[in-house]
């Protein structure tokens, strides 16, 4: 049994009862109305150009044979008001997938579905399917604590605990009862986050004494300490200077050898630099200014999204015409 199978099985209380759907690949017939990565054109007068006819279907992500995540018509609402609708995509393993789009289009909402962080928001309601290595993450037999152990998350602003550097890293493994030498677990996590050489002589110092870039790498190390299979990163560099941002991006390239990464970013240059695949989301305006609904417009290899997008709205966004 490989690592990915163990990761998926570990979140299920009784894996024998899980419904495994062999037909995860959606149809990719030319002109199909439900092609993942394409949404209907918004009505005239609602702000953006219509969707052109799609002649080439490499925008469809069926080429990902063994995805870490598969979503099917994933929708999230808050207090009954839809926030993002009908997101269907396949996230590859051991690659970096970037979510881009204007504020309020549902990027962060979607990645929070991947480790069930939306469960912590009382008014949030998730519909549709999210599969992790073939397992339904929202099935009744899923242990959400184990989900978050295997699918770690790094937030927009560094959020170290008011503890020592050592205790920040050791916190997760201790809570989860991980076995082995805690000193080795802490050192390995700090090394994977390219932070060991900076802090090895001051592990007992308070984490708040670190620079902003070091604090963010500490948060990445804290997530890595539980040995996750996936790392979700919600605008991890937005509060950092260019030098710290460069170090985080270099770290992402190193980590994708062993960890699948999904990153939300408003920085187009960053998405182009670090990601292998890019998903572009947009705010679909409804009948009023308050009815703002996020939708997936286009998804595909990053170089194509930035150089030869299939949807005119994608071209307008990546070229800076709006957003």
N, C-alpha and C positions, 0 to 999 in steps of 0.2 A: 504494500500500500504506500503510495507516495505522499509527500507532505500536504499537497492540496486536498487529497481525499481525507487525510486525518483532520485537517483544519475544518472541513465541512462537517465531518461526522461529530467533531467535538462540541458543536453548538446544538446538537439535537439530543433531546432526552431519550428518545427511542427512535433511532434512525430507521428501523424496520418499517415504521408506519408512514414514513415520508413518501409522498407521491412524487416520483421522478418522471418528468415529462420528456420523452425522447424527442419530441417535435419542437425543440426550442427555436430552430431556425425559422424565422418568418418568411413568407413568400416574397420573392424578389422579381416578379413578373413585370416587365416594362409597363409603365403607366398605371400600376396598381395604386389604388387610392390610399391604402394603408401602409405604404412603404415607410419603414422607420427612417427618421431623419428628415422627412418632408412633412410640412403642415400646410393646410389650405391657405390660400392667399387671404390676407385681411381685406375687409371691404374697402371700396374706394372711399377716400376722404379720411381714412383712419391712420394716416401717418407714414406708411411705408409702401414700397412698390410691390406689385404682385409677384407671385412665384412663376418663373419661366418654365417652359416644358423641360423636363429632365431627360436628356438624351443618353447620358452615360450614368450607369448605376453603381460606380464605385463609391458613391456616397452611402450606399447601403452597407452595413457592417457584417454581412453574412460571412465574409472571409475570415472572421475570427472564429476558429474552430473550437477552441477550448477556453471560453471566457471565464473570468473570475466572477463577474456579475452579468446577469441578464435581467433587464426590466421590460415589462410588457404593460403598456397603457398605465404607467405609474402616474398617479395623481395625488396631490396633497391639498387639503383645505384647512383653514383655520376658522373655527367658529361657524362652519357652514359656508364660508366664502372661499371659492377655489383660488389657490395661489399658483399652482402649476398643474397642467393637464396633459395626460396621454403621452408620457415620455417612454419611448421604446428604444433601447440601445443595448449593445453588448460591449463590455469593458474587457480588454485583453489582459492576460497575465504578464507580469514582469515587464510592463511598459508604463509610461507616464501618459495619462489621459487628462487633458485640460478641459475645463468648462469655462467658456467665455460668454460675455453678453452684458448688456447694461444692467444697472442696479434694479433690483426688484423682479428679475426675470426667473427666479427660482433655482439658481445654481446651487446655493448653499442648502436650500431646502432638499434638493435631490440627494446631495452627498450625505446629508444627515439621515436619509432613509437607508443608506448602505450599512450603517451600524446602529440603527434604531434610536438615534438621538432624539428624533421627533417624539418618541414615546414619553419623553420627559416634559413635553409641552401639553398641558391638559386639553387645550382646544384643538390640537392637531389631529387630523384624521387622514389616514393613508389608505388609498385604494389601488388596485392593480397588483402586479406581481414583481417581487424582487427575489431573484435566485442567486445564491452564492455557492459556486461549484455544484450547481444543480439542486441545492436545497432551498426550499421556500423559507426566507428569513422571517416571514410573518406567520409562519405556521404555529399552531397552538402548542407544539412540543418543543419550541425553540427557547433556549436559555439566553436571555438578552445580555446577561453578564459575560457569558462565554463569547457571544458575538463581539462585544467591545474589547475582549481580550485579543481576539484574532484580527479585528478590524480597528486599528488605532486611529486617533484623530489629533491633528494639530490645528490650533485656532489662529485667528487673525492677529491677535496681540499676544505676546508672550505672557503666559500665566503660571509662572513657577509658584510652588507652594511656599509659604513663609517658614521654610525649613532649610536645613543644610543642603548643599549640592548632593551629597551622598543620600540623604533621606528622600530627596525628590525622586531619585532614580529607584530607590529601594521600595518606595511606597506601594506601587502596583504589584510587584512580585510578592511582597509580604501579604497584601490583602488577598491575593489569589492563592496563597499557600504554595508558591513555586518552590521546588526542592533544589538543592545544590548550594554551593558557596555564594552567599550574597555579595561578597567582595568581587567575585568573578563576574557575577551578573551585572553589577554596577560598572565595572571596568569595561566589559564587552559592549554594553550599551553606549557608554561615553566614547569608546573607540569607533563604533559604527556611526556615531554622530560627529566624528572628527573633532571631539572636544576634550579627549583625554589629556593630551599634552598641555592644554591650557589650564586644566584644573586639578591635575593629579596630586599637586602639593597643597591643595586647599579644599579638600573634599568636605571638611567640617565647617567651612565658611557659609554664611547665609547666601542663598541663591540671589537675593535682591541686590547683592553687591556686584553682580556680573553686568556686562554691557548688554544692550538690547539684543544684539546679534547672538551673543553667547546664551542669553536667556532663551531665545527661540531654539537654538540648537539643543539646549538642555531639555526643552519640552519635547523635541523630537527624540532625544535619547530616552526620556521618560516613557514615551510611547513605544519605543523599540525594546524596552526592558522586558516586556511581556512576550517578546518574540512574535509579533503580529505577522500575518500573511499579507495584509493590506494596510496602507497608510493613506488616510484621507487628510488633505491639507487645504484649509479654507483661508485663502489669501495670506499665506504664511509670511510673505515679505512686505506687505503693505506698510508696515510701521518701521521698516529697516532702511538703513542707508545703502547706497549702491555696493559698497564693499561687502557688507554683511549679506546683502541679497545674492551677490555672486557666490559666496561661500555656501549658502543654502542651496543654490542651483547646482553647484558642483556636487554637493552632498546627495541631492536627488538622483543625479546621474549614477553615482556609486551605488545607492540603495536599490535602484531598479534591477540590479543583478539578482537580488534575493527577495524583493518586496514589490508588489503591484502598487502603483501610486495613482491617486486621483487628486487633481489640484484645481481649485477654483481661483481664478485670477482675473483682475481687470487690466493687467499689464499685457498688451498684445505682444510686445517684444519678448516678454518672459515666456508666454505660451509658445511662441515660435521657436524660442531657444531650447526649451526643456522638453516639450511634449512630443510624443509619437503620434497621438491622435487627438483631435480637437472636436468638441461639441459646442455649437453656437446656439444660445438661447435668446429669445426676444420677449419683450413685453407686448402682449396682444391686448390692445385697448378695447374694452367692451362698450356698453351703452353709456357709460359715464366715466369720469376721471378716476373714480374710486374702483371701478371694475378692471383692475389690472391683473392679467393672467399670464403666467410664464408658459412658454411653449418651446420645445426643441425645434429648431429650424433645419439644421444641417449638421451632419456628423461624418467624419472621415479622417484620412491621414492628414497630419498637420500641414505638410507641404502643399497638398492640394487645396485645403481650406484657405490657405493664405495666398496662393498664387492662381488658383483656378477654381473658385467656388462655383457651385451649381445654382445657388440661390442669390438673387440680386441683393437681398437684404444682408447676406453674409458679406458680400463684396463691399457694400456701403459701410458696414461696421468696421471691418478690418482695415479699410482705407481711411477711416476717420471721418466719414461724412455724417455720422451720427453716433451717439453713444456717450 
